[in-house]
Amino acid sequence: MSLLKTIDPNPSFAPQESGPLPERLIAGNPTYKTWTQDAARGETIKTGVWEATPGETHSIKGELFEFCHILSGVIELTPEGGER
């Protein structure tokens, strides 16, 4: 099984729409759209396209590894208690 996945940056199907959990919201009113392209049951890899409107949230990943390729826009990451 290959770990390489092809991602369509312009999916033709409707996204799942959501927002942050209330306990993770810091500021603003961000909304999210997710176009999941690989979510086979039991696999540890999940790929797709994710879109967010401006806002500030806590991101809690735990032991997960996440790779992001920013197609457009800006993201600022700040460790808790640290600097941007």
PyMOL Python script that loads the backbone (N, CA, C, O; Angstrom):
from pymol import cmd

cmd.read_pdbstr("""\
ATOM      1  N   MET A   1       0.839  -1.174   0.000  1.00  0.00           N
ATOM      2  CA  MET A   1       0.000   0.000   0.000  1.00  0.00           C
ATOM      3  C   MET A   1       0.884   1.237   0.000  1.00  0.00           C
ATOM      4  O   MET A   1       1.804   1.350   0.811  1.00  0.00           O
ATOM      5  N   SER A   2       0.612   2.141  -0.887  1.00  0.00           N
ATOM      6  CA  SER A   2       1.377   3.382  -0.957  1.00  0.00           C
ATOM      7  C   SER A   2       0.833   4.395   0.046  1.00  0.00           C
ATOM      8  O   SER A   2      -0.377   4.489   0.255  1.00  0.00           O
ATOM      9  N   LEU A   3       1.732   5.148   0.660  1.00  0.00           N
ATOM     10  CA  LEU A   3       1.321   6.217   1.561  1.00  0.00           C
ATOM     11  C   LEU A   3       1.119   7.532   0.815  1.00  0.00           C
ATOM     12  O   LEU A   3       0.700   8.525   1.409  1.00  0.00           O
ATOM     13  N   LEU A   4       1.416   7.543  -0.491  1.00  0.00           N
ATOM     14  CA  LEU A   4       1.228   8.751  -1.291  1.00  0.00           C
ATOM     15  C   LEU A   4      -0.227   8.853  -1.724  1.00  0.00           C
ATOM     16  O   LEU A   4      -0.802   7.888  -2.228  1.00  0.00           O
ATOM     17  N   LYS A   5      -0.814  10.014  -1.529  1.00  0.00           N
ATOM     18  CA  LYS A   5      -2.203  10.249  -1.895  1.00  0.00           C
ATOM     19  C   LYS A   5      -2.275  11.459  -2.811  1.00  0.00           C
ATOM     20  O   LYS A   5      -1.572  12.444  -2.586  1.00  0.00           O
ATOM     21  N   THR A   6      -3.108  11.403  -3.832  1.00  0.00           N
ATOM     22  CA  THR A   6      -3.333  12.532  -4.718  1.00  0.00           C
ATOM     23  C   THR A   6      -4.480  13.353  -4.160  1.00  0.00           C
ATOM     24  O   THR A   6      -5.533  12.812  -3.820  1.00  0.00           O
ATOM     25  N   ILE A   7      -4.276  14.654  -4.065  1.00  0.00           N
ATOM     26  CA  ILE A   7      -5.294  15.551  -3.538  1.00  0.00           C
ATOM     27  C   ILE A   7      -5.740  16.494  -4.641  1.00  0.00           C
ATOM     28  O   ILE A   7      -4.911  17.146  -5.276  1.00  0.00           O
ATOM     29  N   ASP A   8      -7.043  16.570  -4.874  1.00  0.00           N
ATOM     30  CA  ASP A   8      -7.606  17.506  -5.841  1.00  0.00           C
ATOM     31  C   ASP A   8      -7.811  18.844  -5.127  1.00  0.00           C
ATOM     32  O   ASP A   8      -8.662  18.928  -4.242  1.00  0.00           O
ATOM     33  N   PRO A   9      -7.059  19.894  -5.481  1.00  0.00           N
ATOM     34  CA  PRO A   9      -7.197  21.177  -4.788  1.00  0.00           C
ATOM     35  C   PRO A   9      -8.499  21.913  -5.107  1.00  0.00           C
ATOM     36  O   PRO A   9      -8.831  22.892  -4.439  1.00  0.00           O
ATOM     37  N   ASN A  10      -9.240  21.455  -6.117  1.00  0.00           N
ATOM     38  CA  ASN A  10     -10.521  22.062  -6.507  1.00  0.00           C
ATOM     39  C   ASN A  10     -11.593  20.979  -6.627  1.00  0.00           C
ATOM     40  O   ASN A  10     -12.061  20.693  -7.729  1.00  0.00           O
ATOM     41  N   PRO A  11     -11.986  20.375  -5.502  1.00  0.00           N
ATOM     42  CA  PRO A  11     -12.964  19.284  -5.577  1.00  0.00           C
ATOM     43  C   PRO A  11     -14.303  19.750  -6.137  1.00  0.00           C
ATOM     44  O   PRO A  11     -14.718  20.888  -5.915  1.00  0.00           O
ATOM     45  N   SER A  12     -14.975  18.859  -6.865  1.00  0.00           N
ATOM     46  CA  SER A  12     -16.245  19.207  -7.508  1.00  0.00           C
ATOM     47  C   SER A  12     -17.457  18.842  -6.647  1.00  0.00           C
ATOM     48  O   SER A  12     -18.590  19.085  -7.065  1.00  0.00           O
ATOM     49  N   PHE A  13     -17.255  18.271  -5.471  1.00  0.00           N
ATOM     50  CA  PHE A  13     -18.369  17.891  -4.607  1.00  0.00           C
ATOM     51  C   PHE A  13     -18.511  18.880  -3.450  1.00  0.00           C
ATOM     52  O   PHE A  13     -17.579  19.622  -3.140  1.00  0.00           O
ATOM     53  N   ALA A  14     -19.675  18.883  -2.823  1.00  0.00           N
ATOM     54  CA  ALA A  14     -19.969  19.829  -1.740  1.00  0.00           C
ATOM     55  C   ALA A  14     -19.152  19.506  -0.490  1.00  0.00           C
ATOM     56  O   ALA A  14     -18.936  18.336  -0.173  1.00  0.00           O
ATOM     57  N   PRO A  15     -18.699  20.542   0.219  1.00  0.00           N
ATOM     58  CA  PRO A  15     -17.925  20.316   1.440  1.00  0.00           C
ATOM     59  C   PRO A  15     -18.829  20.059   2.643  1.00  0.00           C
ATOM     60  O   PRO A  15     -20.030  20.331   2.619  1.00  0.00           O
ATOM     61  N   GLN A  16     -18.214  19.530   3.688  1.00  0.00           N
ATOM     62  CA  GLN A  16     -18.866  19.468   4.995  1.00  0.00           C
ATOM     63  C   GLN A  16     -18.592  20.817   5.652  1.00  0.00           C
ATOM     64  O   GLN A  16     -17.447  21.269   5.664  1.00  0.00           O
ATOM     65  N   GLU A  17     -19.612  21.466   6.196  1.00  0.00           N
ATOM     66  CA  GLU A  17     -19.435  22.777   6.824  1.00  0.00           C
ATOM     67  C   GLU A  17     -19.522  22.628   8.338  1.00  0.00           C
ATOM     68  O   GLU A  17     -20.352  21.881   8.857  1.00  0.00           O
ATOM     69  N   SER A  18     -18.640  23.361   9.043  1.00  0.00           N
ATOM     70  CA  SER A  18     -18.601  23.274  10.499  1.00  0.00           C
ATOM     71  C   SER A  18     -17.937  24.526  11.069  1.00  0.00           C
ATOM     72  O   SER A  18     -17.676  25.489  10.348  1.00  0.00           O
ATOM     73  N   GLY A  19     -17.673  24.495  12.356  1.00  0.00           N
ATOM     74  CA  GLY A  19     -16.988  25.581  13.038  1.00  0.00           C
ATOM     75  C   GLY A  19     -16.231  25.006  14.216  1.00  0.00           C
ATOM     76  O   GLY A  19     -16.317  23.806  14.477  1.00  0.00           O
ATOM     77  N   PRO A  20     -15.496  25.833  14.930  1.00  0.00           N
ATOM     78  CA  PRO A  20     -14.722  25.328  16.067  1.00  0.00           C
ATOM     79  C   PRO A  20     -15.625  24.927  17.230  1.00  0.00           C
ATOM     80  O   PRO A  20     -16.735  25.440  17.371  1.00  0.00           O
ATOM     81  N   LEU A  21     -15.146  24.018  18.049  1.00  0.00           N
ATOM     82  CA  LEU A  21     -15.845  23.701  19.288  1.00  0.00           C
ATOM     83  C   LEU A  21     -15.810  24.942  20.172  1.00  0.00           C
ATOM     84  O   LEU A  21     -14.800  25.646  20.192  1.00  0.00           O
ATOM     85  N   PRO A  22     -16.881  25.228  20.902  1.00  0.00           N
ATOM     86  CA  PRO A  22     -16.926  26.447  21.723  1.00  0.00           C
ATOM     87  C   PRO A  22     -15.738  26.591  22.673  1.00  0.00           C
ATOM     88  O   PRO A  22     -15.254  27.704  22.881  1.00  0.00           O
ATOM     89  N   GLU A  23     -15.261  25.493  23.250  1.00  0.00           N
ATOM     90  CA  GLU A  23     -14.141  25.567  24.196  1.00  0.00           C
ATOM     91  C   GLU A  23     -12.801  25.853  23.508  1.00  0.00           C
ATOM     92  O   GLU A  23     -11.817  26.143  24.188  1.00  0.00           O
ATOM     93  N   ARG A  24     -12.745  25.776  22.176  1.00  0.00           N
ATOM     94  CA  ARG A  24     -11.510  26.064  21.442  1.00  0.00           C
ATOM     95  C   ARG A  24     -11.505  27.452  20.812  1.00  0.00           C
ATOM     96  O   ARG A  24     -10.471  27.898  20.316  1.00  0.00           O
ATOM     97  N   LEU A  25     -12.646  28.141  20.824  1.00  0.00           N
ATOM     98  CA  LEU A  25     -12.745  29.459  20.206  1.00  0.00           C
ATOM     99  C   LEU A  25     -12.070  30.508  21.086  1.00  0.00           C
ATOM    100  O   LEU A  25     -12.343  30.602  22.283  1.00  0.00           O
ATOM    101  N   ILE A  26     -11.183  31.296  20.476  1.00  0.00           N
ATOM    102  CA  ILE A  26     -10.508  32.404  21.167  1.00  0.00           C
ATOM    103  C   ILE A  26     -11.148  33.724  20.755  1.00  0.00           C
ATOM    104  O   ILE A  26     -11.541  34.517  21.611  1.00  0.00           O
ATOM    105  N   ALA A  27     -11.257  33.966  19.445  1.00  0.00           N
ATOM    106  CA  ALA A  27     -11.812  35.228  18.950  1.00  0.00           C
ATOM    107  C   ALA A  27     -12.391  35.043  17.555  1.00  0.00           C
ATOM    108  O   ALA A  27     -11.986  34.146  16.815  1.00  0.00           O
ATOM    109  N   GLY A  28     -13.347  35.907  17.204  1.00  0.00           N
ATOM    110  CA  GLY A  28     -13.948  35.872  15.882  1.00  0.00           C
ATOM    111  C   GLY A  28     -15.065  34.845  15.794  1.00  0.00           C
ATOM    112  O   GLY A  28     -15.539  34.322  16.803  1.00  0.00           O
ATOM    113  N   ASN A  29     -15.472  34.571  14.562  1.00  0.00           N
ATOM    114  CA  ASN A  29     -16.532  33.606  14.307  1.00  0.00           C
ATOM    115  C   ASN A  29     -16.143  32.779  13.081  1.00  0.00           C
ATOM    116  O   ASN A  29     -16.830  32.833  12.061  1.00  0.00           O
ATOM    117  N   PRO A  30     -15.041  32.010  13.166  1.00  0.00           N
ATOM    118  CA  PRO A  30     -14.577  31.273  11.987  1.00  0.00           C
ATOM    119  C   PRO A  30     -15.542  30.166  11.585  1.00  0.00           C
ATOM    120  O   PRO A  30     -16.195  29.551  12.428  1.00  0.00           O
ATOM    121  N   THR A  31     -15.617  29.927  10.289  1.00  0.00           N
ATOM    122  CA  THR A  31     -16.354  28.791   9.759  1.00  0.00           C
ATOM    123  C   THR A  31     -15.383  27.947   8.940  1.00  0.00           C
ATOM    124  O   THR A  31     -14.410  28.460   8.387  1.00  0.00           O
ATOM    125  N   TYR A  32     -15.659  26.652   8.871  1.00  0.00           N
ATOM    126  CA  TYR A  32     -14.775  25.718   8.174  1.00  0.00           C
ATOM    127  C   TYR A  32     -15.546  24.988   7.082  1.00  0.00           C
ATOM    128  O   TYR A  32     -16.739  24.714   7.216  1.00  0.00           O
ATOM    129  N   LYS A  33     -14.847  24.683   6.010  1.00  0.00           N
ATOM    130  CA  LYS A  33     -15.358  23.801   4.961  1.00  0.00           C
ATOM    131  C   LYS A  33     -14.306  22.720   4.752  1.00  0.00           C
ATOM    132  O   LYS A  33     -13.115  23.013   4.648  1.00  0.00           O
ATOM    133  N   THR A  34     -14.752  21.474   4.693  1.00  0.00           N
ATOM    134  CA  THR A  34     -13.836  20.346   4.541  1.00  0.00           C
ATOM    135  C   THR A  34     -14.291  19.462   3.380  1.00  0.00           C
ATOM    136  O   THR A  34     -15.432  19.001   3.349  1.00  0.00           O
ATOM    137  N   TRP A  35     -13.394  19.235   2.434  1.00  0.00           N
ATOM    138  CA  TRP A  35     -13.624  18.321   1.332  1.00  0.00           C
ATOM    139  C   TRP A  35     -12.750  17.097   1.583  1.00  0.00           C
ATOM    140  O   TRP A  35     -11.604  17.065   1.133  1.00  0.00           O
ATOM    141  N   THR A  36     -13.256  16.100   2.280  1.00  0.00           N
ATOM    142  CA  THR A  36     -12.491  14.893   2.604  1.00  0.00           C
ATOM    143  C   THR A  36     -12.329  14.063   1.337  1.00  0.00           C
ATOM    144  O   THR A  36     -13.304  13.782   0.640  1.00  0.00           O
ATOM    145  N   GLN A  37     -11.083  13.671   1.042  1.00  0.00           N
ATOM    146  CA  GLN A  37     -10.810  12.914  -0.174  1.00  0.00           C
ATOM    147  C   GLN A  37     -10.277  11.517   0.100  1.00  0.00           C
ATOM    148  O   GLN A  37     -10.222  10.691  -0.812  1.00  0.00           O
ATOM    149  N   ASP A  38      -9.886  11.238   1.327  1.00  0.00           N
ATOM    150  CA  ASP A  38      -9.418   9.894   1.670  1.00  0.00           C
ATOM    151  C   ASP A  38      -9.674   9.663   3.152  1.00  0.00           C
ATOM    152  O   ASP A  38      -8.961  10.193   4.004  1.00  0.00           O
ATOM    153  N   ALA A  39     -10.670   8.889   3.447  1.00  0.00           N
ATOM    154  CA  ALA A  39     -11.007   8.621   4.841  1.00  0.00           C
ATOM    155  C   ALA A  39     -11.361   7.153   5.013  1.00  0.00           C
ATOM    156  O   ALA A  39     -12.341   6.815   5.676  1.00  0.00           O
ATOM    157  N   ALA A  40     -10.554   6.280   4.410  1.00  0.00           N
ATOM    158  CA  ALA A  40     -10.815   4.846   4.505  1.00  0.00           C
ATOM    159  C   ALA A  40     -10.776   4.401   5.958  1.00  0.00           C
ATOM    160  O   ALA A  40      -9.864   4.768   6.701  1.00  0.00           O
ATOM    161  N   ARG A  41     -11.750   3.623   6.359  1.00  0.00           N
ATOM    162  CA  ARG A  41     -11.855   3.169   7.748  1.00  0.00           C
ATOM    163  C   ARG A  41     -10.606   2.368   8.130  1.00  0.00           C
ATOM    164  O   ARG A  41     -10.165   1.480   7.400  1.00  0.00           O
ATOM    165  N   GLY A  42     -10.059   2.706   9.280  1.00  0.00           N
ATOM    166  CA  GLY A  42      -8.908   1.972   9.790  1.00  0.00           C
ATOM    167  C   GLY A  42      -7.566   2.529   9.358  1.00  0.00           C
ATOM    168  O   GLY A  42      -6.536   2.149   9.913  1.00  0.00           O
ATOM    169  N   GLU A  43      -7.554   3.429   8.372  1.00  0.00           N
ATOM    170  CA  GLU A  43      -6.282   4.006   7.939  1.00  0.00           C
ATOM    171  C   GLU A  43      -5.931   5.186   8.843  1.00  0.00           C
ATOM    172  O   GLU A  43      -6.814   5.843   9.394  1.00  0.00           O
ATOM    173  N   THR A  44      -4.647   5.442   8.986  1.00  0.00           N
ATOM    174  CA  THR A  44      -4.210   6.559   9.812  1.00  0.00           C
ATOM    175  C   THR A  44      -4.010   7.829   8.991  1.00  0.00           C
ATOM    176  O   THR A  44      -3.685   8.878   9.547  1.00  0.00           O
ATOM    177  N   ILE A  45      -4.198   7.745   7.687  1.00  0.00           N
ATOM    178  CA  ILE A  45      -4.015   8.900   6.815  1.00  0.00           C
ATOM    179  C   ILE A  45      -5.377   9.420   6.389  1.00  0.00           C
ATOM    180  O   ILE A  45      -6.246   8.654   5.972  1.00  0.00           O
ATOM    181  N   LYS A  46      -5.552  10.712   6.499  1.00  0.00           N
ATOM    182  CA  LYS A  46      -6.777  11.356   6.046  1.00  0.00           C
ATOM    183  C   LYS A  46      -6.362  12.574   5.247  1.00  0.00           C
ATOM    184  O   LYS A  46      -5.649  13.440   5.755  1.00  0.00           O
ATOM    185  N   THR A  47      -6.800  12.648   4.002  1.00  0.00           N
ATOM    186  CA  THR A  47      -6.404  13.763   3.150  1.00  0.00           C
ATOM    187  C   THR A  47      -7.626  14.518   2.656  1.00  0.00           C
ATOM    188  O   THR A  47      -8.743  14.000   2.646  1.00  0.00           O
ATOM    189  N   GLY A  48      -7.385  15.743   2.250  1.00  0.00           N
ATOM    190  CA  GLY A  48      -8.459  16.548   1.697  1.00  0.00           C
ATOM    191  C   GLY A  48      -8.077  18.004   1.665  1.00  0.00           C
ATOM    192  O   GLY A  48      -6.917  18.372   1.846  1.00  0.00           O
ATOM    193  N   VAL A  49      -9.079  18.826   1.432  1.00  0.00           N
ATOM    194  CA  VAL A  49      -8.896  20.273   1.364  1.00  0.00           C
ATOM    195  C   VAL A  49      -9.726  20.879   2.490  1.00  0.00           C
ATOM    196  O   VAL A  49     -10.861  20.467   2.732  1.00  0.00           O
ATOM    197  N   TRP A  50      -9.149  21.855   3.170  1.00  0.00           N
ATOM    198  CA  TRP A  50      -9.809  22.505   4.296  1.00  0.00           C
ATOM    199  C   TRP A  50      -9.736  24.001   4.086  1.00  0.00           C
ATOM    200  O   TRP A  50      -8.699  24.532   3.689  1.00  0.00           O
ATOM    201  N   GLU A  51     -10.841  24.679   4.352  1.00  0.00           N
ATOM    202  CA  GLU A  51     -10.923  26.135   4.186  1.00  0.00           C
ATOM    203  C   GLU A  51     -11.482  26.727   5.473  1.00  0.00           C
ATOM    204  O   GLU A  51     -12.385  26.155   6.083  1.00  0.00           O
ATOM    205  N   ALA A  52     -10.948  27.872   5.884  1.00  0.00           N
ATOM    206  CA  ALA A  52     -11.433  28.531   7.092  1.00  0.00           C
ATOM    207  C   ALA A  52     -11.530  30.029   6.858  1.00  0.00           C
ATOM    208  O   ALA A  52     -10.728  30.609   6.126  1.00  0.00           O
ATOM    209  N   THR A  53     -12.526  30.649   7.489  1.00  0.00           N
ATOM    210  CA  THR A  53     -12.624  32.096   7.493  1.00  0.00           C
ATOM    211  C   THR A  53     -11.820  32.610   8.685  1.00  0.00           C
ATOM    212  O   THR A  53     -11.477  31.820   9.565  1.00  0.00           O
ATOM    213  N   PRO A  54     -11.505  33.913   8.747  1.00  0.00           N
ATOM    214  CA  PRO A  54     -10.668  34.429   9.834  1.00  0.00           C
ATOM    215  C   PRO A  54     -11.256  34.184  11.236  1.00  0.00           C
ATOM    216  O   PRO A  54     -12.468  34.220  11.448  1.00  0.00           O
ATOM    217  N   GLY A  55     -10.354  33.939  12.159  1.00  0.00           N
ATOM    218  CA  GLY A  55     -10.702  33.739  13.557  1.00  0.00           C
ATOM    219  C   GLY A  55      -9.513  33.153  14.294  1.00  0.00           C
ATOM    220  O   GLY A  55      -8.501  32.812  13.681  1.00  0.00           O
ATOM    221  N   GLU A  56      -9.632  33.036  15.607  1.00  0.00           N
ATOM    222  CA  GLU A  56      -8.565  32.466  16.428  1.00  0.00           C
ATOM    223  C   GLU A  56      -9.123  31.286  17.218  1.00  0.00           C
ATOM    224  O   GLU A  56     -10.161  31.392  17.872  1.00  0.00           O
ATOM    225  N   THR A  57      -8.417  30.160  17.145  1.00  0.00           N
ATOM    226  CA  THR A  57      -8.837  28.967  17.872  1.00  0.00           C
ATOM    227  C   THR A  57      -7.630  28.252  18.467  1.00  0.00           C
ATOM    228  O   THR A  57      -6.500  28.433  18.012  1.00  0.00           O
ATOM    229  N   HIS A  58      -7.881  27.443  19.483  1.00  0.00           N
ATOM    230  CA  HIS A  58      -6.870  26.529  20.015  1.00  0.00           C
ATOM    231  C   HIS A  58      -6.874  25.280  19.147  1.00  0.00           C
ATOM    232  O   HIS A  58      -7.938  24.731  18.861  1.00  0.00           O
ATOM    233  N   SER A  59      -5.714  24.829  18.728  1.00  0.00           N
ATOM    234  CA  SER A  59      -5.591  23.585  17.979  1.00  0.00           C
ATOM    235  C   SER A  59      -4.916  22.567  18.882  1.00  0.00           C
ATOM    236  O   SER A  59      -3.808  22.795  19.368  1.00  0.00           O
ATOM    237  N   ILE A  60      -5.573  21.465  19.100  1.00  0.00           N
ATOM    238  CA  ILE A  60      -5.046  20.430  19.990  1.00  0.00           C
ATOM    239  C   ILE A  60      -4.856  19.164  19.164  1.00  0.00           C
ATOM    240  O   ILE A  60      -5.835  18.513  18.798  1.00  0.00           O
ATOM    241  N   LYS A  61      -3.629  18.812  18.871  1.00  0.00           N
ATOM    242  CA  LYS A  61      -3.349  17.664  18.008  1.00  0.00           C
ATOM    243  C   LYS A  61      -2.867  16.438  18.773  1.00  0.00           C
ATOM    244  O   LYS A  61      -2.943  15.325  18.251  1.00  0.00           O
ATOM    245  N   GLY A  62      -2.377  16.613  19.986  1.00  0.00           N
ATOM    246  CA  GLY A  62      -1.890  15.453  20.726  1.00  0.00           C
ATOM    247  C   GLY A  62      -0.718  14.798  20.028  1.00  0.00           C
ATOM    248  O   GLY A  62       0.286  15.450  19.739  1.00  0.00           O
ATOM    249  N   GLU A  63      -0.844  13.511  19.757  1.00  0.00           N
ATOM    250  CA  GLU A  63       0.232  12.742  19.133  1.00  0.00           C
ATOM    251  C   GLU A  63       0.129  12.693  17.613  1.00  0.00           C
ATOM    252  O   GLU A  63       0.908  11.988  16.972  1.00  0.00           O
ATOM    253  N   LEU A  64      -0.807  13.419  17.025  1.00  0.00           N
ATOM    254  CA  LEU A  64      -0.990  13.393  15.581  1.00  0.00           C
ATOM    255  C   LEU A  64       0.069  14.214  14.871  1.00  0.00           C
ATOM    256  O   LEU A  64       0.567  15.203  15.409  1.00  0.00           O
ATOM    257  N   PHE A  65       0.408  13.802  13.668  1.00  0.00           N
ATOM    258  CA  PHE A  65       1.294  14.566  12.790  1.00  0.00           C
ATOM    259  C   PHE A  65       0.418  15.151  11.704  1.00  0.00           C
ATOM    260  O   PHE A  65      -0.375  14.435  11.092  1.00  0.00           O
ATOM    261  N   GLU A  66       0.550  16.443  11.457  1.00  0.00           N
ATOM    262  CA  GLU A  66      -0.257  17.084  10.432  1.00  0.00           C
ATOM    263  C   GLU A  66       0.654  17.829   9.469  1.00  0.00           C
ATOM    264  O   GLU A  66       1.542  18.576   9.880  1.00  0.00           O
ATOM    265  N   PHE A  67       0.420  17.613   8.194  1.00  0.00           N
ATOM    266  CA  PHE A  67       1.143  18.328   7.145  1.00  0.00           C
ATOM    267  C   PHE A  67       0.132  19.208   6.428  1.00  0.00           C
ATOM    268  O   PHE A  67      -0.932  18.733   6.030  1.00  0.00           O
ATOM    269  N   CYS A  68       0.451  20.478   6.262  1.00  0.00           N
ATOM    270  CA  CYS A  68      -0.428  21.414   5.568  1.00  0.00           C
ATOM    271  C   CYS A  68       0.335  22.087   4.439  1.00  0.00           C
ATOM    272  O   CYS A  68       1.482  22.499   4.609  1.00  0.00           O
ATOM    273  N   HIS A  69      -0.290  22.191   3.327  1.00  0.00           N
ATOM    274  CA  HIS A  69       0.229  22.960   2.197  1.00  0.00           C
ATOM    275  C   HIS A  69      -0.767  24.103   1.997  1.00  0.00           C
ATOM    276  O   HIS A  69      -1.897  23.868   1.569  1.00  0.00           O
ATOM    277  N   ILE A  70      -0.362  25.324   2.299  1.00  0.00           N
ATOM    278  CA  ILE A  70      -1.251  26.483   2.223  1.00  0.00           C
ATOM    279  C   ILE A  70      -1.402  26.889   0.760  1.00  0.00           C
ATOM    280  O   ILE A  70      -0.425  27.261   0.109  1.00  0.00           O
ATOM    281  N   LEU A  71      -2.640  26.816   0.241  1.00  0.00           N
ATOM    282  CA  LEU A  71      -2.902  27.173  -1.151  1.00  0.00           C
ATOM    283  C   LEU A  71      -3.073  28.679  -1.310  1.00  0.00           C
ATOM    284  O   LEU A  71      -2.673  29.246  -2.327  1.00  0.00           O
ATOM    285  N   SER A  72      -3.659  29.322  -0.317  1.00  0.00           N
ATOM    286  CA  SER A  72      -3.788  30.778  -0.331  1.00  0.00           C
ATOM    287  C   SER A  72      -4.099  31.242   1.079  1.00  0.00           C
ATOM    288  O   SER A  72      -4.606  30.477   1.899  1.00  0.00           O
ATOM    289  N   GLY A  73      -3.792  32.500   1.355  1.00  0.00           N
ATOM    290  CA  GLY A  73      -4.060  33.057   2.666  1.00  0.00           C
ATOM    291  C   GLY A  73      -2.861  32.972   3.592  1.00  0.00           C
ATOM    292  O   GLY A  73      -1.740  32.701   3.163  1.00  0.00           O
ATOM    293  N   VAL A  74      -3.119  33.211   4.871  1.00  0.00           N
ATOM    294  CA  VAL A  74      -2.067  33.274   5.882  1.00  0.00           C
ATOM    295  C   VAL A  74      -2.534  32.536   7.125  1.00  0.00           C
ATOM    296  O   VAL A  74      -3.715  32.577   7.470  1.00  0.00           O
ATOM    297  N   ILE A  75      -1.621  31.871   7.789  1.00  0.00           N
ATOM    298  CA  ILE A  75      -1.903  31.249   9.075  1.00  0.00           C
ATOM    299  C   ILE A  75      -0.776  31.637  10.028  1.00  0.00           C
ATOM    300  O   ILE A  75       0.390  31.675   9.635  1.00  0.00           O
ATOM    301  N   GLU A  76      -1.121  31.919  11.258  1.00  0.00           N
ATOM    302  CA  GLU A  76      -0.116  32.207  12.279  1.00  0.00           C
ATOM    303  C   GLU A  76      -0.253  31.166  13.372  1.00  0.00           C
ATOM    304  O   GLU A  76      -1.346  30.951  13.897  1.00  0.00           O
ATOM    305  N   LEU A  77       0.843  30.522  13.715  1.00  0.00           N
ATOM    306  CA  LEU A  77       0.856  29.503  14.759  1.00  0.00           C
ATOM    307  C   LEU A  77       1.606  30.048  15.962  1.00  0.00           C
ATOM    308  O   LEU A  77       2.706  30.584  15.824  1.00  0.00           O
ATOM    309  N   THR A  78       1.016  29.911  17.134  1.00  0.00           N
ATOM    310  CA  THR A  78       1.631  30.403  18.349  1.00  0.00           C
ATOM    311  C   THR A  78       1.561  29.307  19.409  1.00  0.00           C
ATOM    312  O   THR A  78       0.463  28.931  19.818  1.00  0.00           O
ATOM    313  N   PRO A  79       2.696  28.785  19.864  1.00  0.00           N
ATOM    314  CA  PRO A  79       2.632  27.793  20.938  1.00  0.00           C
ATOM    315  C   PRO A  79       2.105  28.457  22.205  1.00  0.00           C
ATOM    316  O   PRO A  79       2.336  29.644  22.435  1.00  0.00           O
ATOM    317  N   GLU A  80       1.403  27.692  23.018  1.00  0.00           N
ATOM    318  CA  GLU A  80       0.838  28.256  24.246  1.00  0.00           C
ATOM    319  C   GLU A  80       1.940  28.877  25.093  1.00  0.00           C
ATOM    320  O   GLU A  80       2.927  28.225  25.434  1.00  0.00           O
ATOM    321  N   GLY A  81       1.751  30.162  25.426  1.00  0.00           N
ATOM    322  CA  GLY A  81       2.749  30.881  26.207  1.00  0.00           C
ATOM    323  C   GLY A  81       3.923  31.379  25.401  1.00  0.00           C
ATOM    324  O   GLY A  81       4.849  31.961  25.965  1.00  0.00           O
ATOM    325  N   GLY A  82       3.914  31.167  24.086  1.00  0.00           N
ATOM    326  CA  GLY A  82       5.058  31.556  23.250  1.00  0.00           C
ATOM    327  C   GLY A  82       4.743  32.717  22.333  1.00  0.00           C
ATOM    328  O   GLY A  82       3.736  33.406  22.495  1.00  0.00           O
ATOM    329  N   GLU A  83       5.623  32.922  21.369  1.00  0.00           N
ATOM    330  CA  GLU A  83       5.468  33.990  20.380  1.00  0.00           C
ATOM    331  C   GLU A  83       5.083  33.406  19.036  1.00  0.00           C
ATOM    332  O   GLU A  83       5.335  32.234  18.756  1.00  0.00           O
ATOM    333  N   ARG A  84       4.454  34.257  18.190  1.00  0.00           N
ATOM    334  CA  ARG A  84       4.091  33.828  16.829  1.00  0.00           C
ATOM    335  C   ARG A  84       5.304  33.461  16.037  1.00  0.00           C
ATOM    336  O   ARG A  84       5.187  33.078  14.873  1.00  0.00           O
TER     337      ARG A  84
END
""", "prot")
cmd.dss("prot")
cmd.show_as("cartoon", "prot")
cmd.util.cbc("prot")
cmd.orient("prot")
